[in-house]
Amino acid sequence: MDRDFYLSSLDGVSVTQEYDFCYSGIFGYAEVIGCKIVFFRKNKNDLLEALSFDEISPNEFDFCNYILEKIGFPLRFGDSLEKIIKIFGAESSVDTFFENYDRYNYFISDDYYLSFCVGNDMLTGLEIIFSSEIIAEISDFR
């Protein structure tokens, strides 16, 4: 997966750059599209430490899937839970946070965490964390 990808490299997309962004209690630099897509780094020129896609609706799938393709991620929005499990195996935990939506959490290692939001048997949200510092901050949710 390409952790050196910047949202600002996408043509015709309005990206907000925030230099004092707080991601799970850790401050740094973030590229933000609307309130749904965040790419977070401790410093602007660092590798990607976390990314999130929140509450992606079917009419936004094409654009978000284009980003997932650019970074080399093996899933796409709209993919089934079965496909997630086929690629990543059994989850570490499952949280129900909205009616008809479950979050499947994968604590792969101390510096690799995945969370898939699945609603109506399709991927509608995604969080990937590559930072042991951020994972430690959310470790209460394990």
Secondary structure, DSSP 8 states (H G I E B T S, - for coil): --TT--GGGSTT---EEEEEEEETTEEEEEEEETTTEEEEESSTTS---EEEE-S--GGGHHHHHHHHHHHT-S--TT--HHHHHHHH-S-SEEEEEETTEEEEEEEEETTEEEEEEEETTEEEEEEEE--HHHHHHHGGG-
